[in-house]
């Protein structure tokens, strides 16, 4: 995996952990809600294992947030039109990645 993609995954996992703590959700509860084993999540947080995209989506859903909301968590405010464009791009990427996982491309 390229270094820039790895940095993005790290930021997403860091944000998921921040959100989990902010929402006062235990690791065990996140495990139950998401179906992602808490041991795997711990490995993601410590960057011992690279998260699969499906696991990231499951964690986002368990937190009641979209991937876009997780990525943008605690970022400085941006112009709404730019935010809409970012959300649109992320939605397309999410759909494409979900399709590619289902078709094993």
C-alpha positions, -999 to +999 in steps of 0.1 A: +000+000+000+013+035-008+024+057+020-003+083+013-030+057+015-015+043+047-016+078+062-053+081+052-061+048+069-042+059+100-062+091+101-095+073+097-087+048+124-075+076+147-108+094+141-128+063+148-110+059+181-116+096+190-153+093+182-155+061+202-140+078+232-161+110+227-193+090+225-182+069+256-185+036+237-164+008+251-142-013+228-164-042+237-196-024+227-181-012+195-172-048+188-208-058+194-222-030+173-199-033+144-191-070+142-154-061+140-134-080+166-120-057+193-087-074+190-086-065+153-096-030+161-068-028+187-043-039+160-056-012+137-052+014+164-016+003+170-010+000+132+000-036+135-026-046+109-039-027+079-077-023+082-099-037+054-123-012+039-153-032+048-142-032+085-139+006+083-174+009+070-187-014+097-170+007+124-184+039+109-219+024+108-216+012+144-208+048+154-238+061+135-216+081+111-207+080+074-172+076+062-172+113+053-183+123+088-155+102+103-129+116+079-139+151+086-143+147+124-129+177+142-115+193+110-117+231+107-149+243+090-147+245+053-169+262+028-202+242+024-198+239-013-163+223-008-177+201+019-205+190-005-180+182-032-158+162-008-189+143+005-199+135-031-165+122-040-163+101-008-198+086-015-187+076-051-155+061-038-173+042-010-198+028-036-170+018-060-150+001-032-181-018-020-188-030-055-152-041-060-153-061-028-185-078-038-171-087-072-135-096-059-120-073-085 
